[in-house]
Amino acid sequence: MPELAFLATSLTNFIKLFQRSEPLVHILYDKLNELIRRMMLKFLKSDVVKEKEGADLAAIRCNVGENWLPAKDIDIGMGTRLALSKVNNDSTRKELRYAFRHCSTEIVSYLQSTLPVTNHVLRDLSILQPTARKLEKGKSAICRLCQHLKKVRRTNELCDKVQVEWLMYA
């Protein structure tokens, strides 16, 4: 079962990061996208995945053969690779690689359909990172966040104040 251990370790850093007690909502969107991309790159061609994020990442069809890496190029981890090298039968080795790809496809499909990578509020919250404050997209993102808050508070004053504060912060 080294392939399961390899896949589990691929998820471990993400899980550990979000078990902290500090606020991390500002990095959640980027980390969700990174997690899905990292899992995809194990078995999909890099030109299919590229630097896609959000809806574009969720729209990638993992079960389409033309998007797959050749079976011998699938990232199965060193432990699995070593275990496969001890298998004498070529067809069994090939079958195991296909099973690994199928497992990876199922995991990524689940992540695509479950994780909120298409959530615009979550995407806009990523501008709260201190390193993102000077980005050009910051002002428009803060305006969109205010519009979402406006739905809750029903006031324009909050949006006006936040926009001015954002400009001072940036």
Secondary structure, 3 states (H helix, E strand, C coil): CHHHHHHHHHHHHHHHHCCCCCCCHHHHHHHHHHHHHHHHCCCECHHHHCCCCHHHHHCCCCCCHHHECCHHHCCCCHHHHHHHHCCCCHHHHHHHHHHHHHHHHHHHHHHHHHCCCCCHHHHHHHHHCHHHCCCCHHHHHHHHHHHHHHHHHCCHHHHHHHHHHHHHHC
